[in-house]
Amino acid sequence: MSVELLDNPRFYGFRVRRQIDGKTYQEYFSLKENSKRLRGAKRAEIKAVADARDEELKVLQQKNRDKKDREIELDPSGQIRGILCRLKKEKSGTMTPVFQVGVMSRLRGKIVNTTVSITRHGRVEAWQRAVDFYCEHKKIGKRTKTYKELISRCPKPAQIKKYTQQ
């Protein structure tokens, strides 16, 4: 919840704050009337108003996140944001090309990571596994347009070579 009680010389009341699409929405609900602090039922009433506004912003925030999850973002090098092609140093010291997936998981509520070896699975199968992991944690269904577009963006061998040489 983003409802916070502020009690300082400048303000006494609740602040509702949420970040939606890079913009901060912030509103204040005063607990003072005629320079006196409110208590009891009036305070509870203002708290309920602040909680209701926070719930509205929460719904907007969730809709925005869901919309963003269905969009494919490319970084400046042309790779999909969240799925990168990298060289991973093995314990033996050899450098192995991998697809590295790092996303904010909708299932676990935290950032999750994995790597899929291109050498071990082959380019197409490794890409499939990486996209499946990405979509599982972003809650993108396999029948969606986004999933199909992600699968179709499997890097070509020349692109993999270019990404791993950087």
Backbone bond lengths (Angstrom), bond angles and torsions (degrees), N, CA, C in turn:
res aa  C-N    CA-C-N  psi(-1)  N-CA   C-N-CA  omega(-1)  CA-C   N-CA-C  phi
1 M - - - 1.438 - - 1.519 109.67 -
2 S 1.280 116.47 147.71 1.451 121.27 -178.86 1.523 112.21 -114.01
3 V 1.312 116.79 31.05 1.458 120.50 175.14 1.525 106.29 -100.70
4 E 1.324 115.07 122.43 1.460 119.90 -175.03 1.528 109.50 -127.26
5 L 1.325 116.12 136.36 1.462 120.88 176.41 1.522 108.43 -85.92
6 L 1.322 115.98 121.12 1.461 121.39 177.00 1.517 108.52 -104.81
7 D 1.317 115.87 130.20 1.463 120.91 178.92 1.522 107.49 -138.28
8 N 1.326 115.27 90.83 1.459 120.93 177.82 1.524 108.69 -141.66
9 P 1.323 118.01 172.94 1.472 119.29 -176.99 1.531 114.48 -58.79
10 R 1.327 117.41 -25.25 1.458 120.50 -176.29 1.529 113.42 -88.37
11 F 1.341 117.32 -28.70 1.471 119.18 -175.50 1.525 110.22 -155.69
12 Y 1.323 115.21 141.09 1.457 121.61 173.85 1.525 106.91 -130.88
13 G 1.340 115.33 113.47 1.456 119.78 -179.83 1.514 111.00 164.04
14 F 1.321 114.82 -165.36 1.454 120.96 -178.33 1.520 110.51 -101.64
15 R 1.326 114.86 142.52 1.455 120.85 173.85 1.527 107.83 -118.28
16 V 1.321 115.62 130.98 1.463 122.02 175.77 1.518 106.30 -108.01
17 R 1.334 116.83 124.87 1.464 119.26 -178.16 1.520 110.19 -143.15
18 R 1.314 115.20 130.20 1.466 122.62 174.61 1.519 109.51 -144.74
19 Q 1.320 115.61 151.35 1.457 122.81 178.51 1.535 107.51 -105.75
20 I 1.341 115.88 123.02 1.458 120.74 179.95 1.517 108.23 -129.67
21 D 1.324 116.08 117.62 1.462 122.70 178.50 1.534 112.15 52.18
22 G 1.328 115.77 44.60 1.448 120.85 176.74 1.520 114.87 80.32
23 K 1.311 117.71 -2.07 1.464 121.12 -179.87 1.527 108.69 -110.32
24 T 1.329 116.13 135.33 1.462 120.74 179.53 1.523 110.13 -91.82
25 Y 1.316 115.22 124.69 1.457 121.94 174.31 1.525 106.33 -102.73
26 Q 1.335 115.92 121.35 1.451 120.42 -175.34 1.528 109.58 -139.65
27 E 1.324 116.15 127.37 1.463 120.82 -179.99 1.521 109.38 -136.59
28 Y 1.332 115.07 148.15 1.453 121.34 -177.85 1.524 110.31 -115.91
29 F 1.332 115.64 141.84 1.462 122.99 178.58 1.527 107.42 -127.47
30 S 1.331 116.46 106.66 1.458 122.32 -173.90 1.523 112.16 -72.85
31 L 1.336 114.36 142.76 1.462 121.56 175.50 1.527 110.23 -109.97
32 K 1.345 115.96 28.28 1.461 120.73 176.98 1.518 109.21 -123.60
33 E 1.315 114.61 142.96 1.458 121.38 176.16 1.527 107.21 -142.61
34 N 1.321 116.79 124.33 1.461 121.50 -175.97 1.534 111.37 55.09
35 S 1.322 116.06 42.41 1.474 124.18 179.32 1.526 113.97 63.79
36 K 1.324 118.28 15.07 1.461 121.51 178.39 1.529 109.00 -118.29
37 R 1.327 115.26 144.43 1.460 121.09 179.57 1.528 110.84 -73.94
38 L 1.341 113.74 136.28 1.469 119.25 179.37 1.527 110.29 -82.64
39 R 1.335 115.54 146.66 1.465 121.23 178.25 1.521 109.25 -137.26
40 G 1.297 114.85 169.38 1.458 121.13 172.63 1.510 115.07 64.02
41 A 1.322 116.31 -131.11 1.464 122.87 -172.48 1.526 112.44 -64.25
42 K 1.343 117.54 -39.50 1.472 119.91 -179.92 1.522 110.81 -65.33
43 R 1.330 116.34 -40.24 1.463 120.54 178.11 1.533 109.87 -64.10
44 A 1.316 116.73 -44.08 1.470 121.59 179.51 1.526 110.71 -62.63
45 E 1.324 116.46 -36.94 1.468 121.60 178.90 1.534 110.70 -63.89
46 I 1.328 116.64 -44.90 1.469 120.96 179.71 1.531 110.01 -67.58
47 K 1.328 116.89 -37.79 1.471 120.68 177.01 1.533 110.33 -61.55
48 A 1.328 116.55 -41.10 1.470 121.08 179.21 1.530 110.65 -63.91
49 V 1.341 117.52 -39.42 1.472 121.54 178.09 1.531 109.88 -64.55
50 A 1.343 116.19 -43.71 1.472 120.70 179.10 1.525 110.54 -63.44
51 D 1.337 117.30 -42.66 1.465 121.03 178.38 1.525 111.76 -63.86
52 A 1.328 116.74 -38.56 1.466 120.64 178.93 1.529 110.43 -64.54
53 R 1.333 116.49 -42.67 1.473 119.95 178.56 1.523 110.74 -64.99
54 D 1.335 116.48 -39.48 1.466 120.29 177.58 1.523 110.53 -62.48
55 E 1.319 116.68 -38.58 1.470 120.54 179.49 1.530 110.59 -65.33
56 E 1.341 117.32 -40.08 1.475 120.88 176.12 1.525 110.84 -60.23
57 L 1.325 115.67 -46.25 1.471 119.61 179.81 1.524 111.25 -66.52
58 K 1.327 116.79 -34.47 1.462 120.77 178.37 1.525 110.93 -62.67
59 V 1.330 116.51 -42.22 1.465 121.44 178.35 1.530 110.15 -63.19
60 L 1.340 116.87 -44.64 1.470 120.43 176.85 1.521 111.35 -60.97
61 Q 1.330 116.13 -41.83 1.459 121.48 179.79 1.534 110.73 -62.29
62 Q 1.322 116.63 -43.48 1.461 121.34 -179.79 1.527 111.16 -66.04
63 K 1.333 117.51 -41.88 1.466 120.89 177.70 1.516 110.77 -61.58
64 N 1.333 116.23 -41.78 1.458 120.93 179.37 1.532 110.72 -64.22
65 R 1.336 117.07 -42.78 1.471 120.67 178.15 1.524 111.00 -62.72
66 D 1.336 116.28 -43.60 1.463 120.17 179.91 1.529 110.57 -61.97
67 K 1.336 116.17 -41.25 1.465 120.97 178.93 1.530 110.42 -64.16
68 K 1.316 116.68 -44.48 1.464 120.81 179.99 1.523 111.88 -64.98
69 D 1.332 117.11 -34.93 1.466 120.49 178.99 1.521 111.63 -64.23
70 R 1.329 117.08 -28.10 1.465 120.29 -179.20 1.527 112.77 -86.37
71 E 1.331 117.15 -4.32 1.467 121.39 178.36 1.521 109.43 -99.48
72 I 1.311 115.98 143.55 1.458 120.86 177.88 1.521 108.16 -97.63
73 E 1.337 115.50 122.23 1.457 120.50 179.27 1.524 108.93 -104.80
74 L 1.330 115.69 135.80 1.454 121.29 177.32 1.519 109.15 -107.56
75 D 1.338 115.81 140.81 1.463 118.78 175.65 1.537 108.31 -85.64
76 P 1.333 118.57 174.73 1.479 120.62 -176.45 1.537 114.72 -56.81
77 S 1.343 117.53 -28.14 1.468 119.41 -179.71 1.526 112.43 -84.52
78 G 1.332 118.26 -2.18 1.464 121.56 177.42 1.518 114.12 94.97
79 Q 1.319 117.91 0.88 1.462 120.57 178.31 1.532 109.41 -84.96
80 I 1.322 115.19 154.10 1.455 120.70 178.95 1.520 108.70 -72.03
81 R 1.331 115.84 131.99 1.458 120.15 -179.93 1.522 109.27 -66.67
82 G 1.321 116.62 119.25 1.459 122.19 -178.24 1.515 112.44 110.69
83 I 1.350 117.42 -22.12 1.468 121.49 176.81 1.527 106.93 -128.03
84 L 1.315 115.93 110.67 1.465 120.42 -177.17 1.511 111.22 -117.16
85 C 1.318 115.25 152.43 1.454 121.90 174.19 1.529 106.49 -100.70
86 R 1.329 116.65 121.56 1.467 121.72 -174.86 1.522 110.70 -137.98
87 L 1.325 114.51 166.99 1.455 120.76 168.93 1.519 107.47 -101.15
88 K 1.328 116.59 127.54 1.458 121.23 -179.63 1.517 108.50 -110.94
89 K 1.325 115.48 132.74 1.457 119.96 179.50 1.526 109.10 -85.43
90 E 1.330 116.38 119.41 1.460 121.71 179.78 1.529 109.83 -79.67
91 K 1.339 116.65 170.25 1.465 120.85 179.05 1.520 111.42 -61.76
92 S 1.316 115.36 -30.78 1.471 120.02 179.85 1.531 111.51 -74.36
93 G 1.320 116.57 -13.66 1.462 120.19 179.83 1.519 113.67 101.91
94 T 1.335 117.20 -10.12 1.459 119.43 179.20 1.526 110.41 -75.60
95 M 1.307 115.15 149.57 1.462 121.09 179.03 1.529 108.38 -97.74
96 T 1.331 116.62 122.64 1.458 122.49 -177.14 1.523 109.59 -115.36
97 P 1.358 117.33 131.78 1.465 118.35 175.49 1.536 110.33 -73.03
98 V 1.332 116.11 134.62 1.464 121.43 -178.89 1.522 109.81 -139.45
99 F 1.325 115.57 159.29 1.452 121.59 166.25 1.527 105.17 -97.07
100 Q 1.307 116.59 121.47 1.461 122.25 -179.89 1.523 107.95 -103.99
101 V 1.336 115.59 123.81 1.462 120.95 -179.29 1.528 108.27 -112.19
102 G 1.330 115.97 127.81 1.462 122.03 176.14 1.524 108.44 -140.28
103 V 1.324 116.63 113.43 1.470 120.92 -177.15 1.523 110.89 -140.55
104 M 1.331 114.30 158.38 1.458 120.42 171.79 1.529 106.27 -79.97
105 S 1.323 116.10 113.49 1.462 121.53 -174.71 1.518 111.88 -77.63
106 R 1.339 116.22 129.31 1.463 121.87 173.64 1.523 109.86 -77.02
107 L 1.337 117.48 -21.85 1.456 121.47 -179.52 1.522 111.67 -78.15
108 R 1.329 115.85 -42.87 1.466 120.43 -174.05 1.521 114.19 -104.35
109 G 1.324 117.06 -13.63 1.456 120.22 179.37 1.516 113.94 72.71
110 K 1.321 116.93 22.39 1.463 121.28 177.90 1.527 108.85 -149.53
111 I 1.329 116.67 171.66 1.460 121.00 -179.75 1.527 108.84 -76.24
112 V 1.339 115.51 132.35 1.466 121.56 177.31 1.523 108.98 -121.77
113 N 1.330 115.89 149.43 1.459 122.07 -177.99 1.514 110.31 -135.49
114 T 1.324 115.51 152.40 1.456 121.70 170.29 1.521 107.99 -159.00
115 T 1.318 115.94 162.81 1.464 120.97 173.33 1.520 108.04 -127.93
116 V 1.329 115.47 147.21 1.459 121.50 178.40 1.528 106.57 -126.54
117 S 1.336 116.39 122.24 1.458 121.78 -176.71 1.526 111.59 -73.69
118 I 1.323 115.15 126.16 1.466 120.54 177.27 1.529 109.64 -74.29
119 T 1.330 117.04 -36.06 1.461 121.89 179.52 1.528 110.41 -64.05
120 R 1.296 117.35 -43.03 1.461 122.05 -175.84 1.529 112.74 -73.48
121 H 1.346 117.32 -43.77 1.466 120.92 -172.66 1.530 113.66 -101.40
122 G 1.303 117.38 -14.24 1.459 119.46 -172.92 1.519 109.30 88.39
123 R 1.308 116.33 154.67 1.460 121.55 -173.99 1.531 112.71 -57.87
124 V 1.323 117.46 -51.16 1.468 121.43 -174.47 1.532 111.47 -69.02
125 E 1.330 117.40 -45.87 1.469 120.97 -179.82 1.531 111.03 -65.84
126 A 1.335 117.55 -39.52 1.470 120.98 178.34 1.526 109.77 -63.71
127 W 1.333 116.54 -41.40 1.464 120.22 178.88 1.529 110.13 -63.52
128 Q 1.312 116.50 -43.25 1.472 122.02 178.91 1.525 110.16 -57.74
129 R 1.328 116.83 -46.50 1.467 121.04 -179.79 1.528 111.56 -64.46
130 A 1.328 116.48 -41.52 1.469 120.95 179.62 1.528 110.51 -63.64
131 V 1.324 116.76 -44.72 1.471 121.11 179.42 1.536 110.35 -65.83
132 D 1.319 117.45 -39.83 1.468 120.78 178.18 1.534 111.20 -60.71
133 F 1.339 116.53 -43.86 1.460 121.21 178.09 1.530 110.12 -62.47
134 Y 1.327 115.99 -46.78 1.461 122.51 179.72 1.534 110.25 -58.16
135 C 1.326 116.45 -49.75 1.469 121.31 -176.69 1.526 112.59 -69.48
136 E 1.321 116.96 -34.05 1.466 120.18 177.63 1.530 109.91 -60.79
137 H 1.324 116.38 -45.06 1.464 120.13 -176.72 1.527 113.21 -80.65
138 K 1.319 118.26 -20.78 1.463 121.41 175.79 1.527 111.27 -93.84
139 K 1.336 116.62 0.49 1.472 123.31 -178.45 1.531 111.66 56.60
140 I 1.321 115.08 49.21 1.467 121.76 176.09 1.530 106.28 -105.94
141 G 1.319 116.70 122.41 1.460 121.27 -178.32 1.522 112.64 -71.53
142 K 1.333 115.94 154.50 1.471 120.86 -178.31 1.523 112.90 -72.33
143 R 1.308 118.04 -13.94 1.468 120.92 179.73 1.524 112.28 -96.98
144 T 1.319 117.16 3.48 1.462 120.09 -176.69 1.530 111.70 -83.43
145 K 1.320 113.73 159.58 1.463 121.48 177.63 1.534 110.53 -62.68
146 T 1.323 116.74 -38.76 1.469 121.54 -179.52 1.524 110.79 -61.75
147 Y 1.337 117.07 -45.41 1.465 121.07 179.73 1.531 110.24 -60.80
148 K 1.311 116.15 -46.14 1.472 119.83 -178.75 1.519 111.36 -63.72
149 E 1.334 116.14 -37.29 1.463 119.47 178.28 1.533 111.14 -68.21
150 L 1.330 116.68 -39.17 1.466 120.29 177.32 1.529 110.87 -61.70
151 I 1.326 116.56 -44.98 1.468 120.87 179.14 1.528 110.26 -61.37
152 S 1.330 116.71 -39.77 1.474 120.34 -177.98 1.528 112.61 -70.19
153 R 1.322 118.11 -15.09 1.468 121.86 -179.08 1.530 112.73 -91.29
154 C 1.305 117.07 22.84 1.466 121.28 177.94 1.535 109.16 -57.62
155 P 1.328 117.83 123.44 1.470 119.88 -178.01 1.525 112.37 -63.21
156 K 1.312 115.13 143.30 1.469 121.84 176.34 1.531 108.29 -76.84
157 P 1.333 117.62 160.15 1.474 119.36 179.86 1.537 113.19 -54.92
158 A 1.324 117.74 -37.19 1.467 120.38 179.58 1.524 111.17 -66.08
159 Q 1.332 116.84 -37.17 1.467 120.19 178.41 1.525 110.79 -67.27
160 I 1.329 116.50 -40.79 1.461 120.45 179.00 1.520 109.53 -60.88
161 K 1.319 116.06 -43.71 1.474 120.54 179.44 1.524 109.73 -61.52
162 K 1.351 116.79 -42.66 1.461 121.04 -179.40 1.531 110.70 -64.67
163 Y 1.338 117.75 -45.32 1.461 121.10 -177.98 1.531 111.79 -65.60
164 T 1.324 117.14 -36.85 1.454 120.08 -175.87 1.529 112.32 -80.78
165 Q 1.321 118.08 -12.47 1.475 120.79 178.09 1.509 111.95 -89.98
166 Q 1.325 118.31 -11.23 1.472 121.10 -176.81 1.494 111.92 -71.41
